Amino acid sequence: MGHDISGYNKAGEEIAYARFSMGNHNATILYNLLDANNYYAGVSGSGGSSTFSIQQIEKALNGYKQFYKNSHFLTLDQKQISEFIQNCLATAKVEGSVGVYFG
């Protein structure tokens, strides 16, 4: 079990991916940043998906920057959260939105 969170473009192609083991509390950071706690199912994601607007992803990125503003170095989880949000934002800016699956 674990959290496999994927971002998708409108063509259904995976454009972002983040993986957290079932006991890794850093998964909740990404759920919180995306305001997607209803997809958090404890040891994994709920299996649901949602579509996020540019504004929602920008809000997640701003939240990420505030949350880690005093970090002088990034852990692997912090990097994967940042990359996930940035990849989703890049797609949302081109397509108007991005899909995210919470597995």
C-alpha positions in Angstrom: 0.0 0.0 0.0 1.1 3.6 -0.5 0.1 6.9 -2.1 0.5 7.0 -5.9 -0.6 10.4 -7.0 -0.6 11.1 -10.8 -1.2 14.2 -12.8 -2.8 13.9 -16.3 -3.3 16.1 -19.3 -6.5 16.1 -21.3 -5.1 13.4 -23.6 -4.8 11.1 -20.6 -1.0 11.2 -20.6 0.7 11.2 -17.2 2.6 14.5 -16.7 3.3 14.3 -13.0 3.8 11.5 -10.4 4.5 11.4 -6.7 4.9 8.3 -4.6 4.8 8.0 -0.8 4.9 4.8 1.3 1.8 4.2 3.4 3.5 5.4 6.6 5.1 8.6 5.1 3.4 11.6 6.6 4.7 13.8 3.8 1.8 12.5 1.6 -0.6 14.6 3.7 1.4 17.7 2.7 0.5 17.2 -0.9 -3.1 16.4 -0.2 -3.3 19.6 2.0 -1.7 21.8 -0.6 -4.1 20.6 -3.2 -7.1 20.9 -0.8 -7.8 17.3 -1.6 -8.0 15.7 1.9 -11.2 13.9 0.9 -9.1 11.7 -1.4 -6.8 10.7 1.5 -7.7 7.2 2.6 -5.0 6.6 5.3 -2.6 4.0 3.8 -3.3 5.1 0.2 -5.4 7.4 -1.9 -9.1 6.8 -2.2 -8.8 5.9 -5.9 -10.7 9.0 -6.9 -9.7 11.8 -9.2 -10.4 15.5 -9.7 -9.7 18.3 -12.1 -7.8 21.3 -10.9 -7.8 24.8 -12.4 -4.8 27.0 -13.0 -5.8 29.0 -9.9 -6.0 25.9 -7.7 -2.6 24.7 -8.7 -1.1 28.2 -8.3 -2.6 28.3 -4.8 -0.9 24.9 -4.1 2.5 26.2 -5.4 2.2 29.3 -3.2 1.3 27.2 -0.2 4.3 25.0 -0.9 6.6 28.0 -1.0 5.2 29.3 2.3 5.4 25.9 4.0 9.0 25.4 3.1 10.2 29.1 3.1 12.7 28.5 5.9 14.1 25.2 4.4 17.7 25.6 3.4 17.8 22.3 1.6 15.1 20.0 0.2 14.5 16.4 1.0 13.5 14.0 -1.7 9.8 14.2 -0.7 10.0 18.0 -0.8 11.5 17.8 -4.3 8.9 15.4 -5.6 6.1 17.6 -4.2 7.5 20.7 -5.8 8.1 18.9 -9.2 4.6 17.4 -9.1 2.9 20.8 -8.5 5.1 22.5 -11.1 4.4 19.9 -13.8 0.7 20.1 -13.1 0.9 23.9 -13.3 2.7 23.8 -16.6 0.0 21.6 -18.0 -2.8 23.6 -16.5 -1.4 26.8 -18.1 -1.4 25.2 -21.5 -4.7 23.3 -21.3 -6.7 25.3 -18.7 -6.8 22.5 -16.1 -5.1 19.3 -15.1 -6.4 16.0 -13.8 -5.1 14.3 -10.7 -5.6 10.7 -9.6 -5.2 9.7 -6.0 -4.3 6.1 -5.8 
